[in-house]
Amino acid sequence: MTLTVLETGPLATIQDRGRTGQAALGVPRSGACDQRSYELANRLVGNRPGAAAVEVTFGGLVLLAGADVVVAVTGAPCPGVPLNAPATLRAGQVLRLGPPRSGLRTYIAVRGGVDVPPVLGSRSTDLLSGLGPAPLQPGDTLAVGDAHDPMPGVDLAPVPDPPAGEVVISVTPGPRRDWFTDAAWTSFTTQRYGVSSNSNRVGVRLEGTPLERARDGELASEGMTLGAIQIPPSGLPVVFLADHPVTGGYPVIAYVAAGSLPYCAQLRPGQSARFTC
C-alpha cells in the first residue's frame, strides 16, 4: 500500500517519537513537535507506539491513496478532513488539508505506519541536523507498513482544539534564573509575548520587551533539553522545540512544564503567549 504526495503546503515531514538517547553523540532528539497529538493519531488507527506519521505545518498537504487505508488526523483542525477519528481512505481517494482554524501542526497517522528507513533508530526528519528523510515533496510515494494490533474501537476522541487566542504556558525557573534581575523575572512572567514569524521546529521565537540581565559575560556551552527557554543577546525568549540543538551558550531562564509543551508546538506566528510560574 502507498500514499502519493500531490501537494505539501508550507512544510510536511515524517515524524515519530524521535532519536532518544543520542545527545552524547551530538544528535538531537527531533520527533513530533506535538507528541500528544502524534500519539493520539497512532492510537486511533491501532498503531504500535513509535509508528511514523506525517507532521503538517499549517495545512496544505494533499495525499492520494493507492489502496484502501485507515487514517486519523489530529492536532490543528483542518477543514475538509475528519478530526480525532479513524476514517477509511479508499483507493484513488484524495485527502486534502485546508489551513487550520487554530493551531499550527496537524498529524496524519496511517494504519501500519509510514514505512521509511530508520536512521539511528528513528524515522524522524530532523531539520537542524539533516538526519532522516527529507521534507516531503510533490510526487513522493510513502509506503505503508503492516498493521499488527487491532483497531481500538473508538469512533471519536473528544479532544479540544488548540487555543486560538492567548496561550498561557506553565514554566519552572531554570538554572540561570540568577543571570536576570528580579524585574526581568517579573516581566518574563507577566508580559504578553507575540510569536515571531521566524519560529520553526527548532524553537518558538517571541517578541516583546527585552529582559535585563543581572550578569554580563558569556556561558560555556551547556546541555539543552526540550522546553528550555533561552535568552539570547536580544533579551527575547526562544522556546526550544523538537529540533533544538543539544548544547547552547545562552542562559536558560526557565523550562516549560511538560503539560504545556503541546501548546508551545501549536503556537502560530502572530499569536500571543504568556508565561506563568
Backbone as CSV, one residue per row, in Angstrom:
resi,resn,N_x,N_y,N_z,CA_x,CA_y,CA_z,C_x,C_y,C_z
1,MET,0.844,-1.196,0.000,0.000,0.000,0.000,0.879,1.246,0.000
2,THR,0.437,2.270,-0.697,1.211,3.515,-0.769,0.284,4.719,-0.715
3,LEU,0.869,5.839,-0.325,0.239,7.147,-0.412,1.143,8.026,-1.272
4,THR,0.556,8.738,-2.218,1.324,9.623,-3.078,1.080,11.063,-2.664
5,VAL,2.169,11.811,-2.505,2.085,13.218,-2.119,1.820,14.052,-3.378
6,LEU,0.670,14.740,-3.409,0.344,15.618,-4.532,0.743,17.063,-4.251
7,GLU,0.524,17.515,-3.018,0.932,18.849,-2.582,1.374,18.749,-1.131
8,THR,2.233,19.692,-0.689,2.775,19.604,0.670,2.368,20.750,1.580
9,GLY,1.909,21.879,1.033,1.724,23.042,1.878,3.078,23.596,2.293
10,PRO,3.138,24.454,3.324,4.407,25.078,3.729,5.490,24.078,4.132
11,LEU,5.101,23.022,4.851,6.080,22.032,5.305,5.353,20.777,5.758
12,ALA,5.827,19.629,5.287,5.316,18.334,5.745,6.505,17.398,5.903
13,THR,6.593,16.748,7.054,7.717,15.867,7.348,7.222,14.575,7.973
14,ILE,8.081,13.550,7.929,7.828,12.295,8.630,8.373,12.426,10.049
15,GLN,7.563,12.031,11.037,7.988,12.131,12.427,7.525,10.914,13.229
16,ASP,8.325,10.571,14.234,7.916,9.568,15.211,8.289,10.096,16.597
17,ARG,8.622,9.227,17.519,8.959,9.679,18.871,10.323,10.354,18.954
18,GLY,11.166,10.161,17.961,12.448,10.833,17.931,13.617,9.925,18.277
19,ARG,14.820,10.486,18.188,16.066,9.747,18.428,16.505,9.935,19.878
20,THR,15.898,9.217,20.761,16.212,9.371,22.186,17.558,8.726,22.505
21,GLY,18.243,9.295,23.486,19.481,8.707,23.988,20.699,8.944,23.145
22,GLN,20.632,9.891,22.187,21.767,10.127,21.298,22.442,11.477,21.558
23,ALA,22.013,12.213,22.581,22.532,13.569,22.797,24.035,13.574,23.046
24,ALA,24.568,12.545,23.700,26.007,12.492,23.969,26.819,12.425,22.687
25,LEU,26.183,11.985,21.599,26.841,11.933,20.296,26.600,13.198,19.490
26,GLY,25.899,14.166,20.091,25.589,15.408,19.386,24.387,15.306,18.478
27,VAL,23.563,14.269,18.669,22.396,14.053,17.811,21.139,14.507,18.546
28,PRO,20.400,15.491,18.014,19.169,15.939,18.673,18.106,14.850,18.683
29,ARG,17.115,15.025,19.544,16.030,14.052,19.609,15.119,14.152,18.401
30,SER,14.747,15.354,17.993,13.784,15.571,16.914,12.455,14.900,17.280
31,GLY,11.735,14.324,16.310,10.431,13.711,16.565,9.303,14.718,16.448
32,ALA,8.087,14.252,16.670,6.904,15.096,16.563,6.989,16.258,17.544
33,CYS,6.690,17.465,17.074,6.686,18.626,17.968,5.588,18.496,19.019
34,ASP,4.401,18.137,18.590,3.271,17.938,19.495,3.108,16.438,19.709
35,GLN,3.833,15.924,20.701,3.819,14.489,20.942,2.424,13.979,21.330
36,ARG,1.661,14.795,22.013,0.333,14.366,22.445,-0.577,14.096,21.249
37,SER,-0.581,15.010,20.275,-1.417,14.816,19.087,-0.901,13.664,18.235
38,TYR,0.410,13.564,18.116,1.018,12.468,17.347,0.629,11.110,17.935
39,GLU,0.756,10.964,19.235,0.437,9.687,19.872,-1.048,9.347,19.753
40,LEU,-1.902,10.355,19.867,-3.338,10.117,19.712,-3.651,9.600,18.310
41,ALA,-3.046,10.197,17.292,-3.290,9.758,15.921,-2.942,8.283,15.754
42,ASN,-1.817,7.863,16.297,-1.426,6.458,16.191,-2.365,5.540,16.952
43,ARG,-2.807,5.964,18.119,-3.726,5.119,18.889,-5.054,4.938,18.150
44,LEU,-5.510,5.985,17.480,-6.811,5.914,16.804,-6.819,4.922,15.644
45,VAL,-5.652,4.626,15.066,-5.603,3.653,13.965,-4.990,2.333,14.412
46,GLY,-4.765,2.162,15.698,-4.275,0.890,16.215,-2.807,0.632,15.956
47,ASN,-2.023,1.688,15.768,-0.585,1.504,15.561,0.128,1.284,16.884
48,ARG,1.243,0.625,16.804,2.085,0.482,17.977,2.778,1.803,18.291
49,PRO,3.122,2.042,19.564,3.811,3.289,19.915,5.088,3.464,19.107
50,GLY,5.302,4.671,18.624,6.510,4.963,17.870,6.364,4.840,16.369
51,ALA,5.186,4.453,15.870,4.998,4.371,14.421,5.157,5.749,13.789
52,ALA,5.724,5.785,12.601,5.955,7.059,11.918,4.659,7.600,11.336
53,ALA,4.487,8.915,11.447,3.313,9.612,10.931,3.795,10.846,10.166
54,VAL,2.848,11.604,9.625,3.178,12.820,8.887,2.812,14.026,9.741
55,GLU,3.762,14.942,9.907,3.512,16.206,10.592,3.365,17.296,9.533
56,VAL,2.247,18.008,9.557,1.928,19.012,8.549,1.885,20.379,9.228
57,THR,2.621,21.334,8.670,2.644,22.687,9.218,1.709,23.587,8.423
58,PHE,0.661,24.063,9.080,-0.331,24.983,8.524,-1.025,24.423,7.272
59,GLY,-1.400,23.170,7.338,-2.233,22.561,6.303,-1.558,22.516,4.939
60,GLY,-2.396,22.291,3.915,-1.922,22.303,2.540,-1.505,20.965,1.984
61,LEU,-1.410,19.921,2.829,-0.993,18.612,2.339,-2.137,17.947,1.579
62,VAL,-1.798,17.330,0.433,-2.755,16.561,-0.351,-2.148,15.196,-0.626
63,LEU,-2.857,14.135,-0.218,-2.390,12.764,-0.397,-3.379,11.980,-1.253
64,LEU,-2.851,11.104,-2.102,-3.645,10.214,-2.929,-3.417,8.784,-2.464
65,ALA,-4.496,8.074,-2.138,-4.392,6.700,-1.664,-4.258,5.740,-2.842
66,GLY,-3.242,4.863,-2.784,-3.087,3.851,-3.815,-3.874,2.594,-3.527
67,ALA,-4.359,2.460,-2.295,-5.192,1.334,-1.871,-6.015,1.812,-0.679
68,ASP,-6.972,1.001,-0.241,-7.771,1.363,0.922,-6.869,1.419,2.157
69,VAL,-6.894,2.539,2.873,-6.106,2.680,4.095,-6.964,3.372,5.155
70,VAL,-6.632,3.112,6.417,-7.302,3.774,7.532,-6.364,4.850,8.066
71,VAL,-6.879,6.060,8.200,-6.066,7.181,8.652,-6.763,7.869,9.824
72,ALA,-5.990,8.658,10.555,-6.539,9.510,11.608,-5.793,10.839,11.563
73,VAL,-6.540,11.927,11.698,-5.980,13.272,11.657,-6.201,13.926,13.021
74,THR,-5.131,14.448,13.618,-5.216,15.079,14.936,-4.424,16.386,14.929
75,GLY,-4.467,17.088,16.053,-3.715,18.337,16.182,-4.506,19.516,15.672
76,ALA,-3.839,20.414,14.950,-4.509,21.601,14.420,-5.629,21.183,13.470
77,PRO,-6.868,21.640,13.703,-8.015,21.170,12.915,-8.083,21.810,11.534
78,CYS,-7.981,21.003,10.504,-8.019,21.474,9.121,-9.368,21.146,8.488
79,PRO,-9.973,22.084,7.765,-11.229,21.789,7.089,-11.026,20.760,5.987
80,GLY,-12.056,19.985,5.755,-12.036,19.000,4.683,-11.689,17.600,5.122
81,VAL,-11.326,17.412,6.389,-10.980,16.075,6.875,-11.615,15.857,8.250
82,PRO,-11.993,14.602,8.573,-12.479,14.322,9.931,-11.347,14.448,10.929
83,LEU,-11.636,14.964,12.114,-10.620,15.214,13.130,-10.815,14.296,14.323
84,ASN,-9.705,13.764,14.824,-9.688,12.938,16.036,-10.578,11.707,15.913
85,ALA,-10.628,11.147,14.712,-11.459,9.970,14.461,-10.831,9.139,13.345
86,PRO,-10.869,7.803,13.437,-10.372,6.986,12.328,-11.310,7.094,11.134
87,ALA,-10.746,7.078,9.947,-11.528,7.170,8.713,-10.850,6.338,7.640
88,THR,-11.636,5.770,6.755,-11.095,4.967,5.654,-10.935,5.825,4.414
89,LEU,-9.729,5.808,3.881,-9.433,6.489,2.625,-9.398,5.418,1.540
90,ARG,-10.342,5.474,0.614,-10.464,4.449,-0.419,-9.405,4.636,-1.506
91,ALA,-9.107,3.548,-2.204,-8.155,3.598,-3.307,-8.589,4.654,-4.322
92,GLY,-7.676,5.539,-4.675,-7.975,6.603,-5.617,-8.565,7.846,-4.985
93,GLN,-8.855,7.791,-3.683,-9.423,8.942,-2.985,-8.311,9.884,-2.543
94,VAL,-8.644,11.165,-2.489,-7.680,12.194,-2.112,-8.021,12.746,-0.735
95,LEU,-6.999,12.888,0.101,-7.119,13.553,1.402,-6.489,14.924,1.269
96,ARG,-7.274,15.971,1.531,-6.804,17.344,1.312,-7.003,18.154,2.596
97,LEU,-5.906,18.717,3.120,-5.960,19.510,4.343,-5.962,20.997,4.002
98,GLY,-7.018,21.698,4.414,-7.044,23.146,4.294,-6.261,23.781,5.430
99,PRO,-6.152,25.108,5.451,-5.446,25.780,6.549,-6.211,25.609,7.858
100,PRO,-5.536,25.317,8.965,-6.221,25.070,10.237,-6.871,26.328,10.804
101,ARG,-7.986,26.129,11.488,-8.678,27.268,12.108,-8.014,27.707,13.399
102,SER,-7.232,26.832,14.005,-6.420,27.188,15.169,-5.245,26.222,15.216
103,GLY,-4.199,26.609,15.943,-3.021,25.758,15.992,-2.205,25.844,14.720
104,LEU,-1.129,25.072,14.695,-0.171,25.143,13.591,0.131,23.786,12.970
105,ARG,0.229,22.741,13.794,0.701,21.440,13.303,-0.387,20.372,13.394
106,THR,-0.562,19.673,12.275,-1.552,18.603,12.160,-0.813,17.292,11.918
107,TYR,-1.353,16.201,12.460,-0.716,14.888,12.342,-1.638,13.924,11.618
108,ILE,-1.058,13.189,10.665,-1.789,12.170,9.924,-1.111,10.831,10.182
109,ALA,-1.807,9.938,10.865,-1.329,8.576,11.067,-2.082,7.651,10.123
110,VAL,-1.385,6.701,9.543,-1.983,5.700,8.673,-1.797,4.341,9.337
111,ARG,-2.823,3.515,9.295,-2.737,2.206,9.950,-1.600,1.398,9.319
112,GLY,-0.656,0.968,10.159,0.551,0.307,9.703,1.772,1.201,9.762
113,GLY,1.550,2.527,9.858,2.649,3.474,9.945,3.273,3.770,8.604
114,VAL,3.912,4.925,8.502,4.663,5.277,7.299,5.990,4.521,7.338
115,ASP,6.257,3.735,6.310,7.404,2.832,6.306,8.562,3.448,5.522
116,VAL,9.401,4.187,6.229,10.637,4.720,5.653,11.801,4.156,6.461
117,PRO,13.008,4.086,5.873,14.137,3.505,6.600,14.496,4.336,7.836
118,PRO,14.703,3.680,8.975,15.120,4.427,10.172,16.588,4.845,10.076
119,VAL,16.900,5.979,10.694,18.265,6.469,10.803,18.568,6.667,12.284
120,LEU,19.551,5.955,12.808,19.886,5.997,14.239,18.643,5.720,15.092
121,GLY,17.869,4.739,14.669,16.741,4.268,15.462,15.468,5.062,15.332
122,SER,15.402,6.019,14.401,14.201,6.838,14.258,13.938,7.134,12.785
123,ARG,12.661,7.292,12.460,12.256,7.668,11.105,11.966,9.170,10.999
124,SER,12.335,9.930,12.004,12.007,11.354,12.039,12.895,12.179,11.118
125,THR,12.295,13.197,10.533,13.027,14.230,9.809,13.537,15.257,10.812
126,ASP,14.840,15.469,10.839,15.442,16.460,11.724,15.959,17.598,10.849
127,LEU,15.305,18.742,10.911,15.673,19.860,10.054,16.979,20.519,10.472
128,LEU,17.374,20.395,11.729,18.607,21.027,12.192,19.831,20.232,11.758
129,SER,19.813,18.922,11.974,20.980,18.093,11.667,20.947,17.504,10.266
130,GLY,19.776,17.480,9.647,19.656,16.878,8.320,19.492,15.371,8.342
131,LEU,19.303,14.774,9.514,19.105,13.335,9.610,17.670,12.956,9.236
132,GLY,17.504,11.710,8.807,16.173,11.211,8.490,15.745,11.585,7.084
133,PRO,14.511,11.232,6.713,14.028,11.522,5.359,13.904,13.020,5.122
134,ALA,14.060,13.418,3.881,13.907,14.826,3.510,12.454,15.254,3.680
135,PRO,12.196,16.550,3.882,10.804,17.019,3.888,10.081,16.555,2.632
136,LEU,8.801,16.271,2.776,8.024,15.725,1.667,7.955,16.716,0.510
137,GLN,7.930,16.156,-0.691,7.825,16.931,-1.921,6.727,16.328,-2.801
138,PRO,6.074,17.141,-3.642,5.085,16.581,-4.567,5.704,15.475,-5.412
139,GLY,4.970,14.380,-5.530,5.453,13.223,-6.276,6.049,12.141,-5.410
140,ASP,6.358,12.451,-4.147,6.877,11.421,-3.252,5.842,10.325,-3.032
141,THR,6.314,9.105,-2.902,5.458,7.969,-2.597,5.812,7.443,-1.218
142,LEU,4.813,7.318,-0.354,5.019,6.844,1.010,4.504,5.419,1.130
143,ALA,5.407,4.502,1.465,4.987,3.121,1.705,4.305,3.027,3.068
144,VAL,3.319,2.155,3.152,2.585,1.929,4.396,2.962,0.563,4.934
145,GLY,3.310,0.508,6.211,3.716,-0.749,6.825,2.545,-1.661,7.118
146,ASP,2.849,-2.816,7.695,1.832,-3.804,8.040,1.225,-3.490,9.402
147,ALA,-0.093,-3.648,9.495,-0.780,-3.451,10.773,-0.577,-4.684,11.648
148,HIS,-0.350,-4.466,12.947,-0.115,-5.565,13.877,-1.182,-5.658,14.962
149,ASP,-1.621,-4.542,15.484,-2.557,-4.535,16.602,-3.973,-4.262,16.118
150,PRO,-4.992,-4.696,16.885,-6.383,-4.451,16.476,-6.740,-2.976,16.576
151,MET,-7.771,-2.583,15.844,-8.298,-1.236,15.972,-8.858,-1.035,17.371
152,PRO,-8.773,0.190,17.914,-9.196,0.403,19.303,-10.700,0.439,19.513
153,GLY,-11.489,0.514,18.460,-12.940,0.568,18.618,-13.433,1.913,19.110
154,VAL,-12.708,2.982,18.781,-13.085,4.336,19.177,-13.545,5.095,17.938
155,ASP,-14.754,5.664,18.000,-15.274,6.420,16.863,-14.772,7.856,16.854
156,LEU,-14.574,8.429,18.039,-14.166,9.824,18.137,-13.482,10.067,19.471
157,ALA,-12.338,10.756,19.444,-11.656,11.151,20.667,-12.043,12.588,20.993
158,PRO,-12.695,12.835,22.132,-13.165,14.190,22.454,-12.024,15.077,22.941
159,VAL,-11.214,15.547,22.015,-10.044,16.365,22.344,-10.312,17.800,21.897
160,PRO,-10.086,18.784,22.762,-10.313,20.174,22.355,-9.296,20.633,21.318
161,ASP,-9.704,21.606,20.500,-8.797,22.197,19.520,-7.694,22.980,20.230
162,PRO,-6.530,23.158,19.602,-5.516,24.057,20.173,-6.084,25.464,20.334
163,PRO,-5.680,26.181,21.366,-6.225,27.527,21.595,-5.939,28.456,20.420
164,ALA,-6.929,29.293,20.100,-6.760,30.266,19.018,-6.307,31.624,19.542
165,GLY,-6.581,31.930,20.818,-6.203,33.220,21.393,-4.913,33.126,22.171
166,GLU,-4.844,33.902,23.252,-3.635,33.897,24.082,-3.452,32.539,24.748
167,VAL,-2.216,32.062,24.757,-1.874,30.777,25.355,-1.053,31.019,26.613
168,VAL,-1.479,30.430,27.718,-0.746,30.538,28.979,0.117,29.289,29.137
169,ILE,1.416,29.492,29.302,2.396,28.408,29.347,2.985,28.319,30.746
170,SER,2.866,27.160,31.377,3.434,26.954,32.709,4.931,26.687,32.604
171,VAL,5.696,27.347,33.489,7.147,27.185,33.484,7.653,26.989,34.906
172,THR,8.875,26.487,35.002,9.605,26.432,36.268,10.917,27.185,36.073
173,PRO,11.462,27.815,37.125,12.724,28.550,36.974,13.840,27.651,36.461
174,GLY,14.682,28.208,35.600,15.784,27.460,35.032,17.074,27.640,35.798
175,PRO,18.144,26.973,35.370,19.409,27.012,36.107,20.104,28.366,36.056
176,ARG,19.708,29.250,35.125,20.335,30.563,35.016,19.348,31.688,35.315
177,ARG,18.388,31.382,36.156,17.452,32.423,36.609,18.206,33.580,37.251
178,ASP,19.301,33.268,37.956,20.036,34.317,38.673,20.851,35.213,37.740
179,TRP,20.868,34.933,36.457,21.526,35.815,35.498,20.640,36.987,35.101
180,PHE,19.421,37.028,35.661,18.465,38.078,35.313,17.973,38.761,36.578
181,THR,17.674,40.042,36.455,17.199,40.809,37.598,15.814,40.339,38.016
182,ASP,15.431,40.691,39.233,14.079,40.361,39.687,13.040,41.051,38.822
183,ALA,13.342,42.264,38.383,12.415,42.974,37.498,12.261,42.234,36.170
184,ALA,13.356,41.646,35.684,13.276,40.882,34.440,12.415,39.639,34.617
185,TRP,12.563,38.966,35.762,11.736,37.776,36.012,10.258,38.160,36.093
186,THR,9.964,39.271,36.743,8.581,39.740,36.810,8.055,40.048,35.408
187,SER,8.885,40.691,34.607,8.490,40.989,33.228,8.263,39.700,32.446
188,PHE,9.150,38.727,32.638,9.046,37.444,31.933,7.735,36.729,32.248
189,THR,7.296,36.785,33.491,6.109,36.030,33.899,4.817,36.846,33.857
190,THR,4.893,38.093,33.404,3.670,38.907,33.358,3.380,39.484,31.978
191,GLN,4.404,39.706,31.163,4.136,40.372,29.888,3.527,39.412,28.871
192,ARG,2.846,39.977,27.899,2.274,39.206,26.791,3.250,39.263,25.620
193,TYR,3.726,38.098,25.222,4.653,37.995,24.098,3.887,37.698,22.806
194,GLY,4.462,38.130,21.689,3.956,37.755,20.384,4.861,36.698,19.768
195,VAL,4.268,35.779,19.020,5.039,34.717,18.370,5.594,35.239,17.049
196,SER,6.909,35.136,16.887,7.579,35.654,15.701,7.397,34.732,14.501
197,SER,7.405,35.318,13.314,7.340,34.525,12.089,8.645,33.771,11.839
198,ASN,9.694,34.068,12.608,10.963,33.347,12.493,10.971,32.040,13.284
199,SER,9.855,31.668,13.872,9.766,30.420,14.623,9.780,29.225,13.659
200,ASN,10.254,28.082,14.167,10.280,26.855,13.366,10.330,25.654,14.302
201,ARG,10.695,24.491,13.761,10.756,23.285,14.590,11.902,23.325,15.592
202,VAL,12.881,24.181,15.384,13.960,24.327,16.362,13.453,25.049,17.605
203,GLY,12.702,26.129,17.405,12.224,26.867,18.562,11.209,27.936,18.211
204,VAL,10.425,28.314,19.203,9.473,29.412,19.085,10.178,30.686,19.528
205,ARG,10.308,31.633,18.623,10.921,32.927,18.938,9.819,33.923,19.287
206,LEU,10.027,34.649,20.377,8.998,35.535,20.891,9.417,36.995,20.770
207,GLU,8.414,37.856,20.625,8.620,39.295,20.502,7.981,39.996,21.687
208,GLY,8.666,41.001,22.224,8.146,41.733,23.367,9.205,42.651,23.934
209,THR,9.108,42.911,25.244,10.078,43.770,25.931,11.290,42.939,26.340
210,PRO,12.505,43.322,25.923,13.702,42.540,26.271,13.895,42.454,27.787
211,LEU,14.491,41.352,28.229,14.755,41.121,29.639,16.154,41.611,30.003
212,GLU,16.252,42.216,31.183,17.513,42.789,31.648,18.324,41.746,32.405
213,ARG,19.579,41.622,32.026,20.468,40.700,32.720,20.984,41.307,34.021
214,ALA,21.227,40.424,34.987,21.898,40.829,36.217,23.398,40.588,36.115
215,ARG,23.817,39.796,35.134,25.228,39.477,34.939,25.616,39.721,33.492
216,ASP,26.853,40.159,33.306,27.425,40.241,31.977,28.256,38.984,31.718
217,GLY,28.849,38.931,30.554,29.721,37.807,30.254,29.016,36.720,29.479
218,GLU,29.757,35.664,29.222,29.255,34.555,28.418,29.336,33.253,29.203
219,LEU,28.480,32.326,28.841,28.484,30.997,29.427,29.232,30.035,28.526
220,ALA,29.839,29.020,29.120,30.292,27.880,28.331,29.050,27.121,27.863
221,SER,29.177,26.422,26.749,28.043,25.673,26.229,27.567,24.652,27.258
222,GLU,26.240,24.549,27.384,25.631,23.610,28.318,24.641,22.728,27.568
223,GLY,24.324,21.583,28.163,23.339,20.702,27.562,21.964,21.348,27.539
224,MET,21.241,21.157,26.435,19.901,21.716,26.277,18.866,20.597,26.200
225,THR,17.637,20.950,26.520,16.569,19.964,26.507,15.311,20.571,25.926
226,LEU,14.392,19.720,25.536,13.102,20.164,25.024,12.408,21.046,26.059
227,GLY,11.928,22.216,25.630,11.228,23.116,26.533,12.113,24.111,27.252
228,ALA,13.440,24.042,27.036,14.324,25.051,27.620,14.025,26.411,26.986
229,ILE,14.033,27.458,27.800,13.778,28.820,27.318,15.073,29.606,27.448
230,GLN,15.733,29.811,26.321,16.983,30.557,26.287,16.708,32.043,26.070
231,ILE,17.605,32.860,26.615,17.543,34.302,26.382,18.831,34.718,25.662
232,PRO,18.798,34.911,24.347,19.978,35.359,23.602,20.241,36.840,23.854
233,PRO,21.268,37.422,23.237,21.601,38.839,23.476,20.455,39.808,23.194
234,SER,19.492,39.437,22.366,18.347,40.313,22.109,17.492,40.522,23.348
235,GLY,17.620,39.627,24.351,16.794,39.709,25.552,15.408,39.116,25.379
236,LEU,15.142,38.483,24.229,13.820,37.934,23.935,13.867,36.406,23.958
237,PRO,12.880,35.752,24.582,12.933,34.299,24.782,12.831,33.502,23.489
238,VAL,13.519,32.359,23.511,13.386,31.329,22.482,13.036,30.032,23.200
239,VAL,11.882,29.457,22.877,11.427,28.204,23.488,11.850,27.057,22.583
240,PHE,12.703,26.173,23.080,13.216,25.081,22.266,12.146,24.023,22.021
241,LEU,12.018,23.631,20.744,11.099,22.572,20.336,11.889,21.332,19.922
242,ALA,11.282,20.479,19.125,11.812,19.133,18.884,13.189,19.111,18.228
243,ASP,13.478,20.036,17.317,14.752,20.018,16.589,15.808,20.914,17.229
244,HIS,15.697,21.169,18.526,16.645,22.055,19.205,18.042,21.445,19.219
245,PRO,19.086,22.287,19.306,20.454,21.761,19.427,20.651,21.097,20.784
246,VAL,21.661,20.229,20.862,21.888,19.509,22.121,22.661,20.355,23.122
247,THR,23.319,21.427,22.663,24.015,22.333,23.570,23.693,23.771,23.189
248,GLY,23.939,24.688,24.121,23.717,26.103,23.862,24.487,26.943,24.861
249,GLY,24.826,28.173,24.460,25.630,29.028,25.321,24.914,30.227,25.890
250,TYR,23.610,30.351,25.635,22.845,31.453,26.204,22.137,30.975,27.471
251,PRO,21.932,31.860,28.456,21.350,31.426,29.727,19.895,30.961,29.580
252,VAL,19.582,29.876,30.263,18.229,29.319,30.286,17.519,29.874,31.517
253,ILE,16.535,30.730,31.282,15.833,31.370,32.387,14.765,30.469,32.984
254,ALA,14.216,29.546,32.181,13.122,28.709,32.664,12.965,27.498,31.757
255,TYR,12.172,26.526,32.240,11.781,25.362,31.454,10.252,25.317,31.351
256,VAL,9.765,24.925,30.202,8.319,24.739,30.023,7.903,23.455,30.727
257,ALA,6.834,23.520,31.509,6.300,22.325,32.153,5.806,21.344,31.095
258,ALA,5.902,20.038,31.388,5.578,19.003,30.405,4.171,19.171,29.837
259,GLY,3.223,19.543,30.691,1.849,19.676,30.230,1.623,20.818,29.260
260,SER,2.549,21.786,29.220,2.407,22.934,28.319,3.177,22.779,27.014
261,LEU,4.005,21.737,26.890,4.796,21.563,25.671,3.931,21.441,24.412
262,PRO,2.815,20.688,24.445,1.989,20.631,23.231,1.443,21.984,22.811
263,TYR,1.146,22.867,23.769,0.650,24.208,23.430,1.741,25.019,22.717
264,CYS,2.993,24.861,23.170,4.095,25.568,22.506,4.235,25.100,21.063
265,ALA,4.073,23.799,20.831,4.207,23.249,19.479,3.125,23.754,18.545
266,GLN,2.001,24.206,19.096,0.878,24.641,18.268,0.787,26.158,18.135
267,LEU,1.742,26.897,18.713,1.731,28.356,18.579,2.021,28.753,17.131
268,ARG,1.213,29.666,16.619,1.437,30.126,15.246,1.884,31.582,15.247
269,PRO,2.602,32.015,14.205,3.055,33.408,14.142,1.906,34.388,14.312
270,GLY,2.148,35.423,15.116,1.136,36.425,15.392,0.292,36.128,16.609
271,GLN,0.302,34.901,17.090,-0.441,34.546,18.289,0.286,35.095,19.511
272,SER,-0.437,35.240,20.625,0.179,35.753,21.842,0.327,34.636,22.871
273,ALA,1.350,34.786,23.713,1.641,33.786,24.749,2.098,34.496,26.004
274,ARG,1.833,33.856,27.126,2.228,34.407,28.421,2.730,33.273,29.305
275,PHE,3.784,33.526,30.068,4.352,32.536,30.954,3.835,32.721,32.370
276,THR,3.609,31.589,33.051,3.205,31.647,34.444,3.993,30.591,35.209
277,CYS,4.337,30.944,36.444,5.170,30.053,37.250,4.359,29.485,38.428
